[in-house]
Amino acid sequence: MFDDVQRRRPAWKRIIPIASLTALFVFCVAIGFLAVRAKSHHRTIQQEIVNLFIPTPEQVFGKDRIQVLVLGIDYNYTDNDLPFSKDARSDTIFAVTLDFPSRSISELSVPRDMGVVLPNGGEDKINVAYALGGPREADQVIGSFLGLPKNEHGTYFDRYIVLRVNATRDLIDAIGGIDLDVMNSDALKGTGPNGRLDYDDSWGHLHIHLKPGMQHLDGEQAVGYARFRHDWCSDPCRIMRQQQVMRAVIEKLKHDKLNDLAHIRELLDVFRRDVDTNLTFNEEMSLATSFADVDQSQIKTAQIPFTGDKEIAAGDVLIPDDGAKQKLVQELMLGPLGPQPTVPPSVVAALKPSQISVDVLNGTGVSGVAAKFADELRAKGYKIGSVGNAPSFDHVSTEVLEHSKLPGAGERLRSDFAQLAQMTVLPDPNPAPASGWKSDVTVVVGRDFANAQAR
């Protein structure tokens, strides 16, 4: 929603898509809205108490990760210059993966002009899917385009979040604006006198008049600042501004206004007015609590690349790079998302299995899998504690959850199971060792081990 507004045909009415937000910025806005609703119902309780009574996302969703479709919709203008969103297209499209064990977020952006084949066999731009059938049609078209597997409900995405046109502006206003260092003239050669940002587009309802330096911006000013691209470096400078605004909004949501009772009602009004989602309230509370303090380094982003463009009946569309697309989907949505090991290999190699205590949980639903894995661990010299079932049976790959002060314990175990190429080592955010037993790691056995046993 930050890109410059452009005209659309047919000529008998004016159709102006709202400028595109960066995918990451839209997602942060969405997460902010979820956090607002969650925290507003616990505003007199300390965060530790909230965490105690709110179930984890793993418990709420019954799986280790979910796929969320996040859409920012555009809007049209009537001949009387009144905005309306009937038959709106999705101006911003991205697929978000929330990985619960690692508390990691990945976001894969899909250009709105990407060419796709619709269920009716016609070829069009991918952003038309929402206009044709709302979130469900968008789920089918975008999920199929990405090559995602369907879930137990027959959809590609577990949930959706739709942000209406003024979501970003209204959110920033609701949190009382943001403090931002507007890039000065040294960074913005080619702007107005003394580095000012001056731009007027009456057709696109965009008016930007900002001086350089640290200042307080309201919602309209902040969005305008992030949309500005009329300087010497165009898109790269615009991206830097978007990142500035994004960081400022995240910090404000995390630290300043979520616990300010004077703003709770206004924030909730923004959510009701500007956001449509099929997340339940309990799901929102769980996600907001779990991801409230996510580090920005745990957010991975990418965009589907394209090899060129072509002209079709719907206009000019982008041709996706299918090979690169499949690789990105595997890396950001289907593969392991946990952090890379940071323990030096020499430290890992020096550990002996007899030093490491392990709990084993069956994450597959296949009878006896956890016991077989425990037997292999014993044979290698590991100390085994409890053996039982995981909260859910949808673990594709085996996970090693570390809750020990023994550096490298998880990596040492993984090195002994090199045949399980997809095994991941993750920090355990909610360790729960068995009564009377203090394990160093918990292994959640996945289907990769079960399949290897079956061969």
C-alpha positions in Angstrom: 0.0 0.0 0.0 3.0 2.3 -0.3 3.5 2.3 -4.1 2.4 5.4 -6.0 -1.3 5.3 -6.9 -2.1 4.5 -10.5 -5.2 4.7 -12.7 -7.0 1.6 -13.8 -9.5 1.0 -16.7 -12.4 1.0 -17.5 -12.4 4.7 -18.1 -16.0 5.3 -17.1 -15.0 5.1 -13.4 -11.9 6.0 -11.6 -10.2 3.0 -9.9 -7.2 3.8 -7.8 -5.4 1.0 -5.9 -4.0 2.2 -2.5 -0.3 2.4 -2.5 1.4 -1.0 -1.6 2.7 -1.5 1.9 5.8 -3.6 2.1 4.8 -7.2 3.0 6.8 -7.1 6.2 5.3 -3.8 7.3 1.7 -5.1 6.7 2.4 -8.2 8.7 3.7 -6.2 11.6 0.6 -4.1 11.6 -1.5 -7.2 11.6 0.4 -8.7 14.5 0.1 -5.4 16.3 -3.7 -5.5 16.0 -3.8 -9.0 17.3 -1.7 -8.0 20.3 -4.0 -5.1 21.1 -7.1 -7.3 21.3 -5.3 -9.8 23.4 -3.7 -7.4 25.9 -6.9 -5.4 26.3 -8.6 -8.3 28.0 -5.7 -8.7 30.5 -4.8 -5.1 31.1 -4.7 -5.4 34.9 -2.7 -8.6 35.0 1.1 -8.8 34.7 2.5 -10.5 31.6 3.8 -13.4 33.6 0.3 -14.2 34.8 -1.1 -13.8 31.2 1.5 -16.3 30.0 0.5 -18.7 32.7 -3.2 -18.9 31.8 -3.0 -18.4 28.0 -2.4 -21.7 26.2 0.5 -21.9 23.8 -0.1 -21.8 20.0 0.9 -25.5 19.8 -2.0 -26.3 22.1 -4.5 -24.0 20.5 -3.8 -25.0 16.9 -2.7 -28.6 17.5 0.4 -28.3 15.3 3.8 -26.8 15.3 3.3 -24.1 12.6 0.5 -22.4 10.7 0.3 -20.7 7.3 -1.4 -17.3 7.3 -2.6 -15.5 4.2 -2.3 -11.7 4.7 -3.9 -9.4 2.2 -4.0 -5.6 1.9 -7.0 -4.6 -0.2 -7.1 -1.7 -2.6 -10.0 0.8 -3.0 -11.8 2.6 -5.8 -13.2 6.1 -6.2 -16.6 6.9 -7.6 -17.1 9.8 -10.1 -18.0 11.9 -7.0 -14.6 11.2 -5.5 -16.0 8.9 -2.8 -13.9 5.8 -1.8 -15.5 2.3 -1.9 -14.1 -1.2 -1.7 -16.7 -3.4 -3.5 -14.9 -5.8 -5.8 -11.6 -4.7 -4.4 -8.4 -6.5 -5.4 -5.6 -7.5 -3.1 -3.0 -4.8 -3.5 -0.6 -6.6 -1.2 -0.3 -10.4 -1.0 2.0 -12.4 1.2 2.1 -15.8 2.8 3.3 -15.9 6.4 4.6 -19.0 8.2 4.5 -18.9 12.0 6.8 -21.5 13.5 5.9 -22.1 17.1 8.8 -24.1 18.6 11.4 -21.6 17.3 9.1 -18.5 17.5 10.2 -17.7 14.0 8.3 -15.8 11.3 8.8 -16.1 7.6 7.0 -14.0 4.9 6.9 -14.6 1.2 5.6 -11.7 -0.8 3.7 -12.3 -4.1 3.7 -9.4 -6.6 0.1 -8.4 -7.3 0.7 -8.4 -11.1 1.9 -12.0 -11.1 0.2 -14.0 -13.8 -1.8 -17.1 -12.8 -4.3 -19.5 -14.2 -7.7 -19.2 -12.3 -9.9 -22.2 -11.4 -12.1 -21.4 -14.3 -9.2 -21.9 -16.7 -8.7 -18.2 -17.5 -5.5 -16.3 -17.1 -5.3 -13.2 -15.0 -3.4 -11.2 -12.4 -3.2 -13.0 -9.1 -4.7 -10.0 -7.2 -8.0 -10.6 -8.9 -8.7 -13.7 -6.8 -9.9 -11.7 -3.8 -12.3 -9.6 -6.0 -13.7 -12.8 -7.5 -14.5 -14.7 -4.3 -13.0 -13.1 -1.2 -10.6 -14.8 1.1 -11.6 -18.4 0.1 -10.9 -17.8 -3.6 -7.7 -16.0 -2.7 -6.7 -19.0 -0.6 -7.3 -21.4 -3.5 -5.6 -19.3 -6.2 -2.6 -18.2 -4.2 -2.0 -21.5 -2.3 -2.1 -23.4 -5.6 0.3 -20.9 -7.2 2.8 -21.4 -4.4 2.4 -25.2 -4.5 1.5 -25.5 -0.9 -0.1 -28.8 0.4 -3.7 -28.6 1.6 -4.5 -28.9 5.3 -7.1 -30.9 7.1 -9.8 -28.4 6.2 -9.1 -28.5 2.4 -7.5 -25.0 2.4 -3.9 -24.0 1.7 -3.7 -21.5 4.5 -4.8 -22.1 8.1 -6.0 -18.6 8.6 -6.3 -15.3 6.8 -6.0 -11.6 7.8 -7.4 -8.9 5.5 -6.3 -5.3 6.1 -8.6 -2.6 4.7 -7.3 0.5 3.1 -6.6 2.8 6.1 -5.2 0.2 8.5 -1.7 1.5 8.7 -2.7 5.2 9.0 -5.4 4.4 11.6 -3.1 2.2 13.7 -0.3 4.9 13.8 -2.9 7.5 14.8 -4.4 5.1 17.5 -1.0 4.6 19.1 -0.4 8.4 19.2 1.9 8.7 16.2 5.6 7.8 16.0 8.8 9.6 16.4 11.0 9.4 13.3 14.2 10.8 12.0 13.2 12.0 8.5 16.1 11.4 6.2 18.1 14.6 5.8 19.3 16.2 2.6 22.6 14.2 2.6 20.5 11.0 2.1 17.9 12.6 -0.1 19.7 14.4 -2.9 17.2 15.8 -5.3 14.4 16.5 -2.9 13.2 20.0 -2.2 15.2 22.8 -0.7 17.3 21.8 2.4 16.4 18.2 1.9 12.6 18.7 2.3 10.2 16.0 1.0 7.6 17.8 -1.0 5.1 16.0 -3.3 1.4 16.5 -4.2 -0.8 14.0 -6.0 -4.4 15.1 -5.8 -5.6 12.2 -7.9 -4.0 9.7 -5.6 -4.9 11.7 -2.4 -1.3 11.9 -1.5 0.3 15.1 -0.1 3.8 14.9 1.5 5.4 18.0 3.0 8.1 17.1 5.6 11.3 18.7 6.7 14.4 16.6 7.6 15.3 15.6 11.1 13.7 14.0 14.1 10.0 14.7 14.5 6.7 13.3 15.5 4.5 12.0 12.7 0.8 11.2 12.7 -0.6 8.3 10.6 -1.0 10.2 7.3 2.4 11.8 7.5 4.1 8.5 8.4 2.4 6.6 5.5 3.2 9.4 3.1 6.8 9.4 4.2 7.0 5.6 3.6 5.4 6.0 0.2 7.7 8.9 -1.0 9.9 7.8 -3.9 10.6 11.0 -5.8 14.2 11.4 -5.0 17.6 10.4 -6.5 17.5 6.7 -5.5 13.7 6.0 -5.9 12.8 2.5 -4.7 15.9 1.8 -2.5 15.3 5.0 -0.5 11.6 4.2 -0.3 12.5 0.8 1.1 14.7 2.4 3.7 11.9 4.7 4.8 9.5 1.8 5.0 11.9 0.0 7.3 12.2 3.1 9.4 8.5 3.3 9.8 8.1 -0.4 10.4 10.7 -0.4 13.2 9.1 2.7 14.9 5.6 1.1 14.8 6.9 -2.2 16.2 8.7 -0.5 19.1 5.6 1.7 19.9 3.3 -1.3 19.9 5.7 -3.4 22.0 6.7 -0.8 24.6 4.5 2.3 24.8 0.8 2.1 24.1 -0.4 -1.5 24.5 -0.7 -1.0 28.3 -2.1 2.6 28.0 -5.8 2.3 29.0 -6.5 5.7 27.4 -5.8 4.2 24.0 -7.3 0.7 24.4 -10.8 1.6 23.1 -9.4 3.5 20.1 -7.1 0.6 19.2 -10.0 -1.8 19.4 -12.1 0.4 17.2 -9.3 0.4 14.6 -9.2 -3.4 14.7 -13.0 -3.7 14.2 -13.0 -1.1 11.4 -9.9 -2.0 9.4 -9.2 -5.7 9.9 -11.1 -8.9 8.8 -9.8 -12.3 10.0 -11.0 -15.8 10.7 -8.7 -16.1 13.7 -10.7 -16.7 16.9 -10.2 -14.6 19.9 -8.4 -17.4 21.8 -6.1 -17.9 18.8 -5.4 -14.2 18.7 -4.5 -14.1 22.4 -2.2 -17.1 22.1 -0.4 -15.7 19.1 -0.1 -12.2 20.5 1.4 -13.5 23.8 3.7 -15.9 22.1 5.1 -13.5 19.4 4.8 -10.2 21.3 8.6 -10.0 21.9 9.8 -11.6 18.7 13.2 -10.3 17.6 13.3 -8.8 14.1 16.2 -11.1 13.3 13.7 -14.0 13.6 11.7 -12.6 10.7 12.7 -13.9 7.3 11.4 -12.2 4.1 11.6 -12.8 0.4 9.6 -12.0 -2.8 8.6 -14.4 -5.6 11.0 -13.5 -8.5 9.9 -13.2 -12.1 11.7 -13.8 -15.4 9.8 -11.2 -17.5 6.4 -10.1 -18.5 3.8 -10.7 -21.1 0.5 -9.2 -22.4 -2.7 -11.0 -21.9 -6.4 -9.9 -22.0 -6.2 -8.6 -18.4 -3.1 -6.5 -19.2 0.6 -6.9 -18.6 1.4 -9.7 -16.2 4.6 -11.0 -14.6 6.0 -14.4 -15.5 7.1 -16.2 -12.3 10.5 -17.9 -12.0 9.0 -21.3 -11.1 12.3 -22.9 -10.0 13.2 -20.0 -7.7 9.6 -20.0 -6.4 9.7 -23.6 -5.4 13.0 -23.1 -3.6 11.7 -20.2 -1.6 8.5 -22.0 -0.7 10.5 -24.9 0.6 13.0 -22.7 2.5 10.5 -20.2 4.0 7.3 -22.1 4.4 7.8 -25.9 4.5 11.4 -26.4 5.7 13.0 -25.9 9.1 12.9 -22.3 10.3 14.9 -22.5 13.5 18.2 -20.6 14.1 21.4 -22.1 12.8 23.7 -23.6 15.5 26.1 -21.2 17.1 28.0 -23.6 19.4 31.6 -24.2 18.1 32.0 -27.6 16.6 34.9 -28.4 19.0 32.6 -27.9 22.0 30.0 -30.1 20.4 32.5 -32.9 19.6 33.9 -32.8 23.2 30.5 -33.7 24.7 29.8 -37.3 25.5 26.3 -38.8 25.1 26.5 -40.0 28.8 26.5 -36.4 29.8 23.2 -35.7 28.1 19.7 -36.5 29.5 16.9 -36.8 27.0 13.1 -37.0 27.1 11.5 -38.5 23.9 8.0 -37.7 22.6 6.1 -39.3 19.7 5.1 -36.6 17.2 3.9 -38.9 14.5 1.0 -41.0 15.9 2.7 -44.2 14.7 2.8 -46.6 17.6 6.2 -47.4 19.1 8.2 -44.7 17.3 9.2 -42.9 20.5 10.3 -46.1 22.1 12.4 -47.1 19.1 14.1 -43.7 19.1 14.8 -44.0 22.8 16.4 -47.4 22.2 18.7 -46.0 19.6 19.7 -43.2 22.0 20.4 -45.7 24.8 22.6 -47.7 22.4 24.6 -44.6 21.7 25.1 -43.9 25.4 22.5 -41.2 26.1 20.5 -41.1 29.4 16.8 -41.5 28.8 14.1 -40.0 31.0 10.4 -40.0 30.0 9.0 -41.5 26.8 5.5 -40.6 25.7 3.3 -38.7 23.2 3.7 -35.1 21.9 0.7 -32.7 22.1 0.2 -33.2 18.3 1.0 -35.9 15.8 1.8 -33.7 12.7 5.6 -33.4 13.1 7.1 -34.0 9.6 10.7 -33.7 10.8 12.3 -34.6 14.1 12.9 -31.7 16.5 15.4 -31.4 19.3 14.2 -28.9 21.9 17.0 -27.6 24.1 16.3 -26.5 27.7 19.7 -27.1 29.2 22.7 -25.0 30.3 24.9 -27.6 28.7 26.1 -25.8 25.5 25.8 -28.0 22.4 23.7 -30.7 23.9 21.1 -30.6 21.0 23.8 -30.3 18.3 25.6 -33.3 19.8 22.5 -35.4 19.5 21.8 -34.3 16.0 25.3 -35.2 14.9 24.6 -38.8 16.0 21.5 -38.9 13.7 23.0 -37.5 10.5 20.7 -39.8 8.5 17.8 -37.5 9.5 18.8 -34.6 7.3 15.8 -32.4 8.3 16.3 -32.7 12.1 16.3 -29.3 13.7 17.7 -28.0 17.0 15.6 -25.3 18.6 15.4 -23.5 22.0 12.5 -24.8 24.0 10.4 -21.7 25.0 8.3 -23.7 27.5 10.4 -26.5 28.9 8.4 -29.0 30.9 10.6 -31.8 32.1 9.1 -34.8 33.8 8.5 -34.8 37.5 11.7 -35.6 39.3 13.8 -35.6 36.1 15.8 -32.8 34.7 16.4 -33.4 31.0 18.8 -31.5 28.8 16.8 -31.9 25.6 13.4 -33.2 24.5 13.3 -35.0 21.2 10.0 -34.8 19.3 10.2 -37.7 16.9 8.9 -36.9 13.4 7.8 -38.8 10.4 11.3 -38.7 8.9 12.4 -41.2 11.6 9.2 -43.3 11.2 9.7 -43.5 7.5 13.3 -44.5 7.9 12.3 -47.3 10.2 9.7 -48.5 7.8 12.2 -49.0 4.9 
